[in-house]
């Protein structure tokens, strides 16, 4: 690992030196000096490597080790958590160092100047990059401190998720977040960064596990091979998508950035070949892990050079204000045909919808192969819910939702009030628990145990509490649209993506205890469920009325910046959005009421049949007793 790290540092230094001050000249910035130029690359390499080790160690502890019967981590899991703690401290420190370095890099001032109190506070407020690294540093610090006190297995899953979230802020502020196509490029980079951190980090954890002669080596290597395959696939697809946005094909061979893209692609191809060898060979795997790790570190060095080199499309000419803000142009107003035929695939939520549908179908297929039945209605509901998410985020609805308030509100209603209804009726948790076998006593926890751990965790129980879910479901409307939060989220693609994911998740949490097929952590009687549904209806109607009647345009500055010539009347579009919120909020709730009353009726019928069977048994026993008494009297 040391040799690979040294090679990565050398490669990054050479590429950064070769780029020189080109990126500053392209952006019109003043060069901040060699200390900043090389300091940014060095600190970022340490931060990225430490982040990967932290993420990978926690993932290893959560998904590659066997929890004790008491729920505590085993010796291998404890060692991985301790490694994550050490890496977390290094990650937090290097990310904190990136804050003044990014200030210097973006402003063109020497590091010593930006550290002055007045300059530091002003630049921190004005620049996005320091905020992103400060957020990452805070997350890394929280993970490192938490690792110190973790002795149970279940919290490692939560910490692994938190660590993965910590690697995302820097990913949304780089080259991919600039200019036309940044919506696609940013989504691709989010997938790319997560896949890279998981692969590199888990590989380091596996190598450390083998060196300390950890338990269940064969099982660990088997899980690592599967993880590496999917990470490689995600890296390849997201890397190609990102490259197509940033580098026109002819410039792959004529620009420095294009050459580095090809070099990184070559490293990825070789890594894929190593992965094939790992999958085919039952012996000698340890000898291949070392070269694989060295090659991944070398790829990391190339990535550092790419971060300091301007891509050809960084400041492309002829890009309109709409494309600069949302990533693409909207030359014509929406129409029914346009909404149906216009597609821009959402790499995050669209991919999630496809993956959820595929996993569900695989679970149903496994049950049928085993001879077990699964209700067709549940399958139809789940697949329809996944299709609804895909259409809402990737069709013309999703395309125009970034530029029109009315279309955004329609997507909000679909993601928050229609798709979750269909998804909870699919019963995915019940299907998973029936289709996935237990991992076995003494073995590392498997997918079935992971599902149980997540659904029975304290955060899941708290969020699925009907009172909490109802407050989130209703309060999100008012907290988002009647504060500056909405305008800020619309201007940042990653925040817009997070907003859509929030709509979907909150809707699922609300409908789960109301009409969900899966048992809720806090089950409600049907009368209480009916009360929960009626409780939210006035708030939705009131929200729609407020939006329709207000004379203030929500997020006016954002929509004015788009400068859409066919949408000059923003207030009229907002009024339409309010009407959609009013009608679109009430209609799904009517469907929910129908589903709830149907479930209530079926529950009472089943209860009645059980009572009848019980009554018949009691009557038969009573008659038998009378017959026995009559027989004894005759004797």
C-alpha positions as CSV (number, residue, x, y, z in Angstrom):
1,X,0.0,0.0,0.0
2,X,2.9,2.4,0.8
3,X,4.4,1.9,-2.7
4,X,1.1,2.5,-4.3
5,X,0.5,5.6,-2.3
6,X,3.9,7.0,-3.2
7,X,3.3,6.3,-6.9
8,X,-0.1,8.0,-6.7
9,X,1.5,11.1,-5.0
10,X,4.2,11.2,-7.7
11,X,1.6,10.9,-10.5
12,X,-0.6,13.6,-9.0
13,X,2.4,16.0,-8.5
14,X,3.5,15.5,-12.1
15,X,0.1,16.1,-13.5
16,X,-0.5,19.2,-11.3
17,X,2.8,20.6,-12.3
18,X,2.1,20.0,-15.9
19,X,-1.2,21.8,-15.7
20,X,0.4,24.8,-14.0
21,X,-1.8,27.9,-13.9
22,X,-3.9,26.9,-16.9
23,X,-7.0,26.4,-14.9
24,X,-6.7,29.8,-13.3
25,X,-6.2,31.4,-16.7
26,X,-9.3,29.7,-18.1
27,X,-11.4,30.8,-15.1
28,X,-10.0,34.3,-15.1
29,X,-8.5,33.9,-11.6
30,X,-5.1,35.0,-10.3
31,X,-2.8,32.1,-9.5
32,X,-2.5,31.7,-5.7
33,X,1.1,30.3,-5.7
34,X,2.8,26.9,-5.5
35,X,1.9,26.4,-1.8
36,X,-1.8,26.5,-2.6
37,X,-1.5,24.6,-5.9
38,X,0.3,21.6,-4.5
39,X,-1.2,21.9,-1.0
40,X,-4.7,21.5,-2.4
41,X,-3.8,18.4,-4.3
42,X,-1.9,16.9,-1.4
43,X,-4.6,17.6,1.2
44,X,-7.3,16.4,-1.1
45,X,-5.4,13.1,-1.8
46,X,-5.1,12.5,2.0
47,X,-8.7,13.4,2.5
48,X,-9.9,11.1,-0.3
49,X,-7.7,8.2,0.8
50,X,-8.7,8.6,4.5
51,X,-12.4,8.9,3.6
52,X,-12.2,5.7,1.5
53,X,-10.5,3.8,4.4
54,X,-13.1,5.1,6.9
55,X,-16.0,4.2,4.7
56,X,-14.6,0.8,3.7
57,X,-13.7,-0.1,7.3
58,X,-17.2,0.6,8.5
59,X,-18.8,-1.2,5.6
60,X,-16.5,-4.1,6.4
61,X,-17.5,-4.1,10.0
62,X,-21.2,-4.0,9.1
63,X,-21.4,-6.4,6.2
64,X,-18.3,-8.6,6.3
65,X,-18.0,-9.7,10.0
66,X,-20.1,-11.8,12.3
67,X,-21.9,-10.0,15.1
68,X,-21.9,-11.7,18.5
69,X,-25.0,-13.2,19.9
70,X,-25.2,-10.3,22.3
71,X,-25.3,-7.9,19.3
72,X,-21.7,-6.7,19.8
73,X,-19.1,-6.6,17.1
74,X,-16.7,-9.5,16.9
75,X,-12.9,-9.1,17.0
76,X,-12.6,-8.5,13.3
77,X,-15.4,-6.0,13.4
78,X,-13.8,-4.2,16.4
79,X,-10.5,-4.0,14.5
80,X,-12.3,-2.5,11.5
81,X,-14.1,0.1,13.6
82,X,-10.8,1.1,15.2
83,X,-9.3,1.5,11.7
84,X,-12.3,3.6,10.7
85,X,-11.8,5.8,13.8
86,X,-8.1,6.5,12.9
87,X,-9.0,7.2,9.3
88,X,-11.8,9.4,10.4
89,X,-9.5,11.7,12.4
90,X,-7.2,11.9,9.4
91,X,-10.1,12.6,7.1
92,X,-11.5,15.3,9.4
93,X,-8.1,17.0,9.7
94,X,-7.3,17.0,6.0
95,X,-10.8,18.2,5.1
96,X,-10.4,21.0,7.5
97,X,-7.1,21.9,5.9
98,X,-8.9,22.1,2.6
99,X,-11.1,25.0,3.8
100,X,-8.4,27.7,3.7
101,X,-6.6,26.0,0.8
102,X,-9.8,26.2,-1.3
103,X,-10.3,29.8,-0.2
104,X,-6.9,30.6,-1.5
105,X,-7.3,28.5,-4.7
106,X,-10.7,30.1,-5.6
107,X,-9.7,33.7,-4.7
108,X,-6.1,33.8,-6.0
109,X,-4.9,35.0,-2.6
110,X,-2.0,33.4,-0.7
111,X,-3.0,31.1,2.2
112,X,-1.5,33.5,4.7
113,X,-3.8,36.3,3.5
114,X,-7.1,34.2,3.6
115,X,-6.4,33.2,7.2
116,X,-6.9,36.8,8.4
117,X,-10.2,36.9,10.3
118,X,-12.0,39.4,8.1
119,X,-10.9,37.7,4.9
120,X,-11.6,34.2,6.2
121,X,-15.2,34.9,7.2
122,X,-16.0,36.8,4.0
123,X,-14.6,34.1,1.7
124,X,-16.3,31.4,3.7
125,X,-19.6,33.2,3.2
126,X,-19.1,33.9,-0.5
127,X,-17.5,30.6,-1.7
128,X,-19.1,27.2,-2.1
129,X,-16.0,25.1,-2.0
130,X,-14.9,25.9,1.6
131,X,-18.5,25.2,2.8
132,X,-18.5,21.8,1.2
133,X,-15.2,20.8,2.8
134,X,-16.2,22.2,6.1
135,X,-19.3,20.0,6.0
136,X,-17.2,17.0,5.1
137,X,-14.9,17.8,8.0
138,X,-17.8,18.0,10.4
139,X,-19.2,14.7,9.2
140,X,-15.8,13.0,9.4
141,X,-15.3,14.3,12.9
142,X,-18.7,13.0,14.0
143,X,-17.9,9.6,12.5
144,X,-14.5,9.5,14.2
145,X,-15.9,10.4,17.6
146,X,-18.8,7.9,17.3
147,X,-16.5,5.1,16.3
148,X,-14.8,5.6,19.7
149,X,-17.9,4.5,21.5
150,X,-19.3,1.9,19.1
151,X,-19.2,-1.7,20.4
152,X,-22.4,-3.0,18.9
153,X,-22.9,-4.2,15.3
154,X,-26.1,-2.3,14.3
155,X,-24.6,1.2,14.8
156,X,-21.9,0.4,12.3
157,X,-24.5,0.3,9.6
158,X,-25.6,3.8,10.5
159,X,-22.0,5.1,10.7
160,X,-21.2,3.6,7.3
161,X,-24.2,5.4,5.8
162,X,-23.1,8.7,7.5
163,X,-19.5,8.2,6.2
164,X,-20.8,7.7,2.7
165,X,-22.8,10.9,3.0
166,X,-19.6,12.7,4.1
167,X,-17.8,12.0,0.8
168,X,-20.5,13.7,-1.3
169,X,-20.2,17.4,-0.6
170,X,-16.9,17.8,-2.5
171,X,-18.2,15.8,-5.4
172,X,-20.9,18.3,-6.2
173,X,-18.6,21.4,-6.5
174,X,-16.0,20.3,-9.0
175,X,-15.9,20.4,-12.8
176,X,-19.0,18.3,-13.1
177,X,-21.1,21.0,-11.4
178,X,-20.3,23.7,-14.0
179,X,-21.9,24.7,-17.3
180,X,-24.3,22.8,-19.6
181,X,-25.0,19.2,-18.8
182,X,-24.0,19.6,-15.1
183,X,-27.2,17.9,-14.0
184,X,-26.2,14.7,-15.7
185,X,-22.5,15.1,-14.8
186,X,-23.2,15.8,-11.1
187,X,-25.4,12.7,-10.8
188,X,-22.7,10.7,-12.5
189,X,-20.0,12.1,-10.2
190,X,-22.1,11.3,-7.1
191,X,-22.3,7.6,-8.2
192,X,-18.6,7.7,-9.2
193,X,-17.4,9.0,-5.9
194,X,-19.4,6.6,-3.8
195,X,-18.4,3.6,-5.9
196,X,-14.7,4.5,-5.7
197,X,-14.8,5.1,-1.9
198,X,-16.5,1.7,-1.4
199,X,-14.2,-0.2,-3.6
200,X,-10.9,1.3,-2.4
201,X,-12.0,1.4,1.2
202,X,-13.3,-2.2,1.4
203,X,-10.2,-3.4,-0.5
204,X,-8.0,-1.8,2.1
205,X,-10.1,-3.4,4.9
206,X,-9.9,-6.8,3.2
207,X,-6.1,-6.6,2.8
208,X,-5.9,-5.7,6.5
209,X,-8.2,-8.6,7.4
210,X,-6.0,-11.1,5.6
211,X,-2.8,-9.7,7.1
212,X,-4.2,-10.2,10.6
213,X,-5.4,-13.8,9.7
214,X,-9.0,-12.9,10.2
215,X,-11.8,-15.4,10.3
216,X,-13.9,-16.7,7.3
217,X,-11.5,-15.6,4.6
218,X,-13.4,-17.4,1.8
219,X,-16.7,-15.8,2.7
220,X,-15.0,-12.3,2.9
221,X,-13.3,-12.7,-0.4
222,X,-16.5,-13.9,-2.0
223,X,-18.4,-10.8,-0.8
224,X,-15.6,-8.6,-1.8
225,X,-15.6,-10.0,-5.4
226,X,-19.3,-9.2,-5.7
227,X,-18.9,-5.7,-4.3
228,X,-15.9,-5.0,-6.6
229,X,-17.9,-6.1,-9.7
230,X,-20.8,-3.8,-9.0
231,X,-18.4,-0.9,-8.0
232,X,-16.5,-1.4,-11.2
233,X,-19.7,-1.3,-13.2
234,X,-20.8,1.9,-11.5
235,X,-17.4,3.5,-12.0
236,X,-17.3,2.5,-15.7
237,X,-20.8,3.8,-16.5
238,X,-20.6,7.0,-14.5
239,X,-17.1,7.7,-15.7
240,X,-18.2,7.4,-19.4
241,X,-21.2,9.6,-18.8
242,X,-19.2,12.3,-17.0
243,X,-16.5,12.2,-19.7
244,X,-19.1,12.6,-22.5
245,X,-20.4,15.7,-20.8
246,X,-17.0,17.3,-20.1
247,X,-15.0,16.3,-23.1
248,X,-16.2,16.2,-26.7
249,X,-15.0,13.0,-28.4
250,X,-12.6,14.7,-30.8
251,X,-10.8,16.3,-27.9
252,X,-10.1,13.1,-26.1
253,X,-6.9,12.8,-28.1
254,X,-6.0,16.5,-28.4
255,X,-6.3,17.8,-24.9
256,X,-4.4,17.1,-21.6
257,X,-7.7,16.4,-19.8
258,X,-8.7,14.0,-22.5
259,X,-5.4,12.2,-22.2
260,X,-6.0,11.8,-18.4
261,X,-9.5,10.5,-19.1
262,X,-8.0,7.8,-21.4
263,X,-5.4,7.0,-18.8
264,X,-8.0,6.6,-16.1
265,X,-10.1,4.5,-18.4
266,X,-7.1,2.3,-19.0
267,X,-6.5,1.8,-15.3
268,X,-10.2,0.9,-14.9
269,X,-9.9,-1.7,-17.7
270,X,-6.9,-3.3,-16.1
271,X,-8.8,-3.3,-12.8
272,X,-11.7,-5.1,-14.5
273,X,-9.2,-7.7,-15.8
274,X,-7.9,-8.2,-12.3
275,X,-11.5,-8.6,-11.1
276,X,-12.1,-11.3,-13.7
277,X,-9.0,-13.1,-12.4
278,X,-10.3,-12.8,-8.8
279,X,-13.6,-14.3,-9.8
280,X,-12.1,-17.3,-11.7
281,X,-9.3,-18.2,-9.3
282,X,-10.0,-20.0,-6.1
283,X,-6.4,-19.8,-4.9
284,X,-3.7,-17.2,-5.0
285,X,-6.2,-14.4,-4.5
286,X,-4.0,-12.6,-1.9
287,X,-1.3,-12.1,-4.5
288,X,-3.8,-10.2,-6.7
289,X,-5.2,-7.9,-4.1
290,X,-1.9,-6.1,-3.7
291,X,-1.5,-5.1,-7.4
292,X,-5.2,-4.2,-7.4
293,X,-4.7,-1.9,-4.5
294,X,-1.7,-0.3,-6.1
295,X,-3.5,0.3,-9.4
296,X,-6.5,1.8,-7.6
297,X,-4.1,4.2,-5.8
298,X,-2.5,5.1,-9.1
299,X,-6.0,5.8,-10.5
300,X,-6.6,8.1,-7.5
301,X,-3.4,10.0,-8.4
302,X,-4.7,10.5,-12.0
303,X,-8.0,11.8,-10.5
304,X,-6.1,14.4,-8.5
305,X,-4.4,15.6,-11.7
306,X,-7.8,15.8,-13.4
307,X,-9.2,17.9,-10.6
308,X,-6.5,20.5,-11.3
309,X,-6.9,20.5,-15.1
310,X,-9.7,22.4,-16.9
311,X,-11.9,20.2,-19.1
312,X,-12.6,21.4,-22.6
313,X,-16.3,22.2,-21.8
314,X,-15.6,24.0,-18.6
315,X,-16.6,27.4,-20.0
316,X,-18.1,26.5,-23.3
317,X,-19.4,29.4,-25.4
318,X,-22.9,29.8,-26.7
319,X,-24.5,28.4,-23.5
320,X,-27.7,30.2,-22.5
321,X,-28.7,31.2,-19.0
322,X,-31.1,28.3,-18.7
323,X,-28.4,25.7,-19.5
324,X,-26.0,27.4,-17.1
325,X,-28.5,27.2,-14.2
326,X,-30.3,23.9,-14.7
327,X,-27.9,22.1,-17.1
328,X,-30.0,22.2,-20.3
329,X,-32.2,24.5,-22.4
330,X,-36.0,24.6,-22.5
331,X,-36.6,26.2,-25.9
332,X,-40.3,25.4,-26.2
333,X,-43.2,25.3,-23.7
334,X,-44.4,22.0,-22.4
335,X,-47.1,20.1,-24.3
336,X,-48.6,16.7,-23.8
337,X,-46.6,15.2,-26.7
338,X,-43.5,17.0,-25.4
339,X,-43.8,15.6,-21.9
340,X,-44.3,12.1,-23.2
341,X,-41.4,12.2,-25.8
342,X,-38.9,14.3,-23.9
343,X,-36.6,12.2,-21.7
344,X,-33.5,13.1,-19.7
345,X,-32.6,10.1,-17.5
346,X,-32.0,10.8,-13.8
347,X,-28.9,8.8,-13.0
348,X,-29.7,8.8,-9.3
349,X,-33.5,8.4,-8.8
350,X,-34.1,6.9,-12.2
351,X,-31.4,4.2,-11.6
352,X,-32.8,3.7,-8.1
353,X,-36.3,3.0,-9.6
354,X,-34.9,0.5,-12.1
355,X,-32.8,-1.3,-9.4
356,X,-35.8,-1.5,-7.0
357,X,-38.0,-3.0,-9.7
358,X,-35.3,-5.5,-10.6
359,X,-34.6,-6.6,-7.0
360,X,-38.3,-7.0,-6.4
361,X,-38.8,-9.1,-9.5
362,X,-35.9,-11.2,-8.5
363,X,-37.4,-11.8,-5.1
364,X,-40.8,-12.8,-6.6
365,X,-39.0,-15.2,-9.0
366,X,-37.1,-16.8,-6.1
367,X,-40.4,-17.4,-4.2
368,X,-42.1,-18.9,-7.3
369,X,-39.1,-21.2,-7.9
370,X,-39.5,-22.4,-4.4
371,X,-43.2,-23.1,-4.9
372,X,-44.4,-20.2,-2.7
373,X,-47.1,-17.8,-3.8
374,X,-46.9,-14.1,-3.8
375,X,-49.9,-11.8,-4.5
376,X,-49.9,-10.5,-8.1
377,X,-51.5,-7.3,-6.8
378,X,-48.5,-6.5,-4.7
379,X,-46.1,-7.0,-7.6
380,X,-48.2,-4.8,-9.8
381,X,-48.3,-2.1,-7.2
382,X,-44.6,-2.1,-6.6
383,X,-43.7,-2.1,-10.3
384,X,-46.2,0.7,-10.9
385,X,-44.6,2.7,-8.1
386,X,-41.1,2.3,-9.6
387,X,-42.4,3.2,-13.0
388,X,-44.1,6.3,-11.5
389,X,-40.8,7.4,-9.9
390,X,-39.0,6.9,-13.2
391,X,-41.5,8.9,-15.2
392,X,-41.6,11.7,-12.6
393,X,-37.9,12.1,-12.6
394,X,-36.7,11.3,-16.1
395,X,-39.6,12.1,-18.5
396,X,-40.7,15.5,-19.6
397,X,-42.2,16.0,-16.2
398,X,-38.8,15.9,-14.6
399,X,-37.2,17.9,-17.4
400,X,-39.7,20.8,-17.1
401,X,-39.9,20.6,-13.3
402,X,-36.6,22.4,-13.1
403,X,-37.8,25.5,-15.0
404,X,-41.5,25.8,-14.1
405,X,-43.2,26.0,-10.7
406,X,-46.3,24.3,-11.9
407,X,-44.4,21.3,-13.3
408,X,-42.3,21.1,-10.2
409,X,-45.4,21.0,-8.1
410,X,-46.8,18.2,-10.2
411,X,-43.7,16.1,-9.8
412,X,-43.8,16.9,-6.0
413,X,-47.3,15.5,-5.8
414,X,-46.4,12.4,-7.8
415,X,-43.3,11.6,-5.8
416,X,-44.9,12.5,-2.4
417,X,-48.5,11.3,-2.7
418,X,-48.8,8.8,-5.6
419,X,-45.6,6.8,-5.9
420,X,-45.3,6.0,-2.1
421,X,-48.9,4.7,-2.1
422,X,-48.1,2.2,-4.7
423,X,-44.7,1.3,-3.2
424,X,-46.1,0.6,0.3
425,X,-48.8,-1.6,-1.2
426,X,-46.0,-3.7,-2.7
427,X,-44.8,-5.0,0.7
428,X,-41.0,-5.0,-0.1
429,X,-39.9,-5.8,3.4
430,X,-42.2,-8.8,3.7
431,X,-41.0,-10.0,0.3
432,X,-37.3,-9.6,1.3
433,X,-37.8,-11.5,4.5
434,X,-39.6,-14.4,2.7
435,X,-37.2,-14.6,-0.3
436,X,-33.8,-14.2,1.4
437,X,-32.7,-17.1,3.6
438,X,-30.9,-16.4,7.0
439,X,-27.2,-16.3,6.9
440,X,-26.8,-19.0,9.4
441,X,-25.6,-19.2,13.0
442,X,-22.1,-17.8,13.4
443,X,-21.8,-16.5,9.9
444,X,-21.6,-12.8,9.0
445,X,-24.9,-11.1,8.7
446,X,-26.5,-11.3,5.3
447,X,-29.1,-9.3,3.4
448,X,-32.0,-10.6,5.5
449,X,-30.2,-9.6,8.7
450,X,-29.4,-6.2,7.2
451,X,-33.1,-5.6,6.3
452,X,-34.1,-6.5,9.9
453,X,-31.4,-4.3,11.4
454,X,-32.4,-1.3,9.4
455,X,-36.2,-1.6,9.8
456,X,-35.9,-2.3,13.6
457,X,-33.2,0.4,14.2
458,X,-34.1,3.4,16.5
459,X,-34.0,5.9,13.6
460,X,-36.4,3.9,11.5
461,X,-38.8,3.4,14.5
462,X,-38.7,7.1,15.2
463,X,-39.2,8.2,11.6
464,X,-42.0,5.7,11.1
465,X,-43.8,6.9,14.2
466,X,-47.2,8.1,12.8
467,X,-47.0,11.4,14.6
468,X,-43.4,12.1,13.4
469,X,-44.2,10.9,9.8
470,X,-47.4,13.1,9.7
471,X,-45.5,16.2,10.9
472,X,-42.8,15.6,8.3
473,X,-45.4,14.9,5.6
474,X,-47.3,18.1,6.2
475,X,-44.6,20.3,7.5
476,X,-42.3,19.8,4.5
477,X,-44.7,21.8,2.3
478,X,-44.7,24.8,4.5
479,X,-41.0,24.7,5.5
480,X,-39.9,24.3,1.9
481,X,-42.1,26.7,-0.1
482,X,-42.6,29.5,2.4
483,X,-39.0,30.0,3.3
484,X,-35.8,30.8,1.2
485,X,-35.0,27.1,1.2
486,X,-36.9,26.3,-2.0
487,X,-35.1,28.9,-4.1
488,X,-31.8,27.8,-2.8
489,X,-32.6,24.1,-3.5
490,X,-33.8,24.8,-7.0
491,X,-30.5,26.6,-7.8
492,X,-28.4,23.6,-6.8
493,X,-28.9,20.5,-8.8
494,X,-27.8,18.2,-5.9
495,X,-30.1,20.0,-3.6
496,X,-33.0,19.6,-6.1
497,X,-32.2,15.9,-6.3
498,X,-32.1,15.6,-2.5
499,X,-35.5,17.5,-2.4
500,X,-37.1,14.9,-4.7
501,X,-35.6,12.0,-2.6
502,X,-37.0,13.7,0.5
503,X,-40.5,13.9,-1.0
504,X,-40.4,10.2,-1.9
505,X,-39.0,9.0,1.5
506,X,-41.4,11.2,3.6
507,X,-44.3,10.0,1.6
508,X,-43.3,6.4,2.1
509,X,-42.9,6.9,5.9
510,X,-46.3,8.5,6.1
511,X,-48.2,5.9,4.1
512,X,-46.4,2.9,5.6
513,X,-48.3,2.7,8.9
514,X,-51.6,3.8,7.2
515,X,-52.0,1.3,4.3
516,X,-48.6,-0.4,4.1
517,X,-48.5,-4.2,3.7
518,X,-45.4,-4.5,5.8
519,X,-45.9,-4.5,9.5
520,X,-45.1,-1.0,10.8
521,X,-42.8,-0.5,13.9
522,X,-45.8,1.2,15.6
523,X,-49.0,-0.5,14.2
524,X,-52.2,1.5,14.4
525,X,-55.8,0.3,14.6
526,X,-57.8,1.0,11.4
527,X,-59.8,3.7,13.1
528,X,-56.6,5.6,14.1
529,X,-55.3,5.1,10.5
530,X,-58.4,6.8,9.2
531,X,-57.9,9.6,11.6
532,X,-54.3,10.1,10.4
533,X,-55.6,10.4,6.8
534,X,-58.3,12.9,7.6
535,X,-55.9,14.9,9.8
536,X,-53.7,15.9,6.8
537,X,-56.4,16.7,4.3
538,X,-57.1,20.3,5.5
539,X,-53.4,21.2,5.6
540,X,-52.9,20.2,2.0
541,X,-56.0,22.1,0.9
542,X,-54.9,25.1,2.9
543,X,-51.4,25.0,1.4
544,X,-52.9,24.9,-2.2
545,X,-55.2,27.9,-1.4
546,X,-52.3,29.9,0.0
547,X,-50.1,29.3,-3.1
548,X,-53.0,30.2,-5.4
549,X,-54.0,33.4,-3.6
550,X,-50.6,34.9,-2.9
551,X,-49.4,37.8,-5.0
552,X,-45.7,37.1,-4.2
553,X,-43.8,34.9,-6.6
554,X,-42.0,32.0,-4.9
555,X,-38.4,31.8,-5.9
556,X,-38.8,34.7,-8.2
557,X,-35.1,35.5,-8.6
558,X,-34.4,31.9,-9.6
559,X,-37.1,31.8,-12.3
560,X,-36.2,35.2,-13.6
561,X,-32.6,34.0,-14.0
562,X,-33.8,31.2,-16.3
563,X,-35.2,33.9,-18.7
564,X,-37.7,31.5,-20.4
565,X,-39.3,33.6,-23.2
566,X,-42.4,31.5,-23.3
567,X,-43.1,31.7,-19.6
568,X,-43.2,35.4,-18.7
569,X,-46.1,35.3,-16.3
570,X,-44.6,33.6,-13.2
571,X,-47.5,34.4,-11.0
572,X,-50.0,32.6,-13.3
573,X,-47.7,29.6,-13.4
574,X,-47.5,29.6,-9.6
575,X,-51.3,29.8,-9.4
576,X,-51.5,26.8,-11.6
577,X,-49.0,25.1,-9.3
578,X,-51.2,25.9,-6.3
579,X,-54.2,24.3,-8.1
580,X,-52.2,21.2,-8.8
581,X,-51.2,21.1,-5.1
582,X,-54.8,21.4,-4.0
583,X,-56.3,18.9,-6.5
584,X,-53.3,16.6,-6.7
585,X,-53.1,16.4,-2.9
586,X,-56.8,15.4,-2.4
587,X,-57.1,12.8,-5.2
588,X,-54.4,10.5,-3.9
589,X,-55.8,10.7,-0.4
590,X,-59.2,9.5,-1.7
591,X,-57.4,6.5,-3.2
592,X,-55.7,6.0,0.2
593,X,-59.1,6.1,1.9
594,X,-60.5,3.5,-0.5
595,X,-57.4,1.2,0.1
596,X,-57.7,1.7,3.8
597,X,-61.4,0.9,4.0
598,X,-60.9,-2.1,1.8
599,X,-58.1,-3.4,4.1
600,X,-60.3,-2.7,7.1
601,X,-63.2,-4.7,5.6
602,X,-60.9,-7.6,4.8
603,X,-59.4,-7.5,8.3
604,X,-62.8,-7.7,9.9
605,X,-63.8,-10.5,7.5
606,X,-60.7,-12.5,8.5
607,X,-61.3,-11.8,12.1
608,X,-64.9,-12.9,11.8
609,X,-63.9,-16.2,10.1
610,X,-61.4,-16.8,12.9
611,X,-64.1,-16.2,15.5
612,X,-66.5,-18.4,13.7
613,X,-64.0,-21.2,13.6
614,X,-63.3,-20.7,17.2
615,X,-67.0,-20.7,18.0
616,X,-67.6,-23.9,16.0
617,X,-64.8,-25.6,17.9
618,X,-66.3,-24.5,21.2
619,X,-69.8,-25.6,20.2
620,X,-68.5,-29.0,19.1
621,X,-66.7,-29.4,22.4
622,X,-69.8,-28.5,24.3
623,X,-71.9,-31.0,22.3
624,X,-69.4,-33.7,22.9
625,X,-69.5,-33.0,26.6
626,X,-73.3,-33.3,26.6
627,X,-73.1,-36.5,24.6
628,X,-70.6,-37.9,27.1
629,X,-72.9,-36.9,30.0
630,X,-75.9,-38.6,28.4
631,X,-73.9,-41.7,27.8
632,X,-72.7,-41.9,31.4
633,X,-76.3,-41.5,32.6
634,X,-77.5,-44.4,30.4
635,X,-74.9,-46.6,32.0
